[in-house]
Amino acid sequence: MKGDTAKTLVGLVIIGLIVVATFIYGNAQRQAQLRHDQDVKKQQDAKVTQSTKKSPSVQPRVSSTPPKQQANGTATAPVQTPASNTLQGNGQTPAPTSTPVTGGTGGQVAGAQTANGTGLPETGSPLTGLIGVTAIVAMLVALRRSKRAVFAAARGRR
């Protein structure tokens, strides 16, 4: 009876260690991802500040005429009429215009840059995965042995 209790306690301790190791590993991965995100944000901010230093500063134009106001005194933006809208109106499609590309990341989505250039995230050392696989294999071996012991004990008592 004492052997079974000891084995159960050892099994529970091993399971507890696996759970703790999993949480520690997950926390380390989250911290690494946060550091990576901050580095990417700093790089993007540095690119923005460099591009603003290179481009000439734009001075706001001050107009001497006030904006158009409605009867109640609020300024409004110009609105397109339905006749100029291709979805609602006259079926005329405007000719496409090209806009010059200034700066940018060359067509990449923000945050899609990788630090190591392989396209895969950094997941840590392969040793951490090996520890988990070893623990699972050890538990399967222990389960198989305990099943054999239970079957042998059940056959022997008849």
N, C-alpha and C positions, 0 to 999 in steps of 0.2 A: 504494500500500500504506500509506503514512504517513497519507493522508487517511482510510482506513477505520479505522485504529487510533485516530486522533484522534476520529473520530465515535463509536467504541465507548466510548472513555474518557469523552467528554462525556455520552453516554447513561447510563453507569454512575454518573457524578457526579450527574446529574439524578435518577436513580432513588434514589440514596442520600439526596439532599436531600428527596425526597418521603417516604421512610421516616422520616427524622429529624423532619421537620415533623409527620408523623402521630403519632409518639410524643410530641412536645412538646404537640401539641393534646390528645391523650388524657390526658396527665398534668395539663394545665390543667383539663380537664373534671372529672377525678377530684378535684382539689383544690377546685374550686368546689362539687362535690357534698358533699364532706366539710364545707366551711364552712357550706353550707346546712343539712346535717343537724345540725351543732353549734348553729346559730342556732335551729332548730326545737326542739331539746332544751332549750336555755336558755329559750325562750319557754314551753315546757310546764312546766319546773321553776318558772319565775316564777309561772305560773298556779296551780300546786299550792301554792306557798308563800303566795300571796295568799289562796287559798281556805282554807288552814289558819289563817291569821291572822283571817279573818272568822268562822269557825265556832268555837263555844265549845270549850274544851279538855275532853276527856273524861277523867275521873279513873277509873283502874282500881278496880273494886270488890274489896275484900279479903274473902274468905269465911272464916269461922271453922271451917267444916267441911271436912275433907279430901275429895278426889275419891274416887269408888268405886274400889276396888282388887280385882283378882282374887286368887286364892289364891297366885299367885306374886309378888304385890306390885306389879304394873304397873298404871297407870291406863289405862282404856280409854274410848273415845267411845261414845255410844249408837248402836246399829245398828238400821236399819229391818227389820222382819220381812217375809217374802215376801208376806204377806197385805196389807200396806199398799203394796206395790209394784204399780203398774198393769201393768207388763210381765209379771209373773209371777203376779199374784194375782187378786183378786176382781172385776176389771173396773170398779171404781168409780174415777172420775176426780175428783181434787180440784178444787174451784172455783179458778179463777185469781185470784191476788191481785196487786194493783198495788203497786209499790214506788215511793216518791217519788224523783224524779231530783234529785240534789244536785250542783251544779257540772257538770263535763263539758264536752264540746265540741259539744254539740247533735247527736249522732248521727254524728259524723265519726270515721273511723278514725285512730288516732294516726299521725302522719307523713304524712297525706294533705293537710295544709294547704299551700297554695301562697303564696309570698311576694308575687307580683305579681297574684294573683287570676285569672289567665287559664286555669289548669289545665294549662299547658304548662311543661316545665322550661326553665330558662335554658340555652341551648346556646352562647352566645358570639356574637361578631360574625359577620354574614353574609359579611364579607370573607374569613374563613378558609375557608369553603366555596367561595368564588369562586376562591381560589388553587388549591385541589385540582382543581376543574373545569377551570381554565385549563391546568394541568399535564397533565391527561388529554387534552385537546383537542390540545395541542402534541405529545404523544407519538403520537397518531393521525395527525396531519399528517406527522410525521417518518416514521412507518411507511409511510404511503402513498407518500411521495416515495422512500423507499428501495426499495420494491417496484417502482416504476416504473423506477428506475435499474437494478435487477437484471434486469428484463425487457428493458430497452433494451440492456443489455450482452450478455445472452444472445442476442438477435436479431442484434446487430451482428457477432458473431464467427463466425457460420455461413458 
